[in-house]
Amino acid sequence: MDLLSIADLSKYEIEKILSLSKTKQKSITGKHVVALLFEKPSTRTRTSFESAATRIGWSSIYLDSLSLQMSRGESIEDTAKVLSMYVDMIVARLGSHTDIERVASSSTVPVINALTDLEHPCQALSDLYTINEAKGKLDGLKIAFVGDIATNTANSLMIGAVKMGAAMALVGPKSWKPNEKYFEMAKKYGSIEVYNNMKDGLEDADIVYTDTFVSMGKESEAARRRRIFTPYQINERTLDYADDKALVMHCLPAHRGEEITTEVLDGRRSLAWKQAANKLPVEEAILEYVWRSEN
């Protein structure tokens, strides 16, 4: 199986991955090799996947696209065909979601999406695991995603969250709409609403989630984005709109003083650092689950 989209997973499969994350099983040890094909910079995803592979007895090869023949015109399909002759799995972090679909269609080994412009399914699985660990459940919770509600992280999280029975609130400016495809998909699985007002959107929220205002590849829009999203900063005042026991999440890297204040990011209600730590057991579980499903 491939894991290109959170929508590829049923509720049962998400539960299995979250369960495997908790047990941290090492049952697929062996001399397997995973290729990490990365077009975009990464700290947490790259390091956690490399470490996850090592911990389950695999080896990993990091492949920066600039050092491959792709940089000289070799097609991504031919690259995928060749890589799948040498490795047992491909973890790809690519600019375009279409490109990862092209990799998957040409590869003879499983492909895992480590981020594209439209989705970040491994991040969403880590987030769901973190929420379940902190709150003891997912079903019945309200998760408010604040700021840029059209990011790849928002797209994947909204699908995964409503599949698991959580309600999703997307809180952003009137001029900024969620991705229509992912929004309509999420509505088929559960409750999801869009709010422009912070007070209304965060009311009774159990989880308040934010992400950078300027995503990778959007640097040319930085000034405009900061102007539009500034009213949606997560700080001590805006956090008061949420439930008294609400916890805060950020997938990192954070731009302190922009989408979130230092006081909140480093405060007692922040799950951001636990989120980052949980990428390791979750990605161990993803590698194991995908491998088992294929073999």
Sequence and secondary structure as in RCSB ss.txt:
>XXXX:A:sequence
MDLLSIADLSKYEIEKILSLSKTKQKSITGKHVVALLFEKPSTRTRTSFESAATRIGWSSIYLDSLSLQMSRGES
IEDTAKVLSMYVDMIVARLGSHTDIERVASSSTVPVINALTDLEHPCQALSDLYTINEAKGKLDGLKIAFVGDIA
TNTANSLMIGAVKMGAAMALVGPKSWKPNEKYFEMAKKYGSIEVYNNMKDGLEDADIVYTDTFVSMGKESEAARR
RRIFTPYQINERTLDYADDKALVMHCLPAHRGEEITTEVLDGRRSLAWKQAANKLPVEEAILEYVWRSEN
>XXXX:A:secstr
  B  GGGS HHHHHHHHHHHHHT  TT SS EEEEEESS  SHHHHHHHHHHHHTT EEEEEEGGGSGGGGT  
HHHHHHHHHHH SEEEEE S HHHHHHHHHH SS EEES  SS  HHHHHHHHHHHHHHHS  TT EEEEES TT
SHHHHHHHHHHHHTT EEEEE  TT    HHHHHHHHHHS EEEES HHHHHTT SEEEE  SS TT GGGHHHH
HHHHGGG B HHHHTTS TT EEEE S   BTTTB HHHHTSTTB HHHHHHHHHHHHHHHHHHHHHHH 
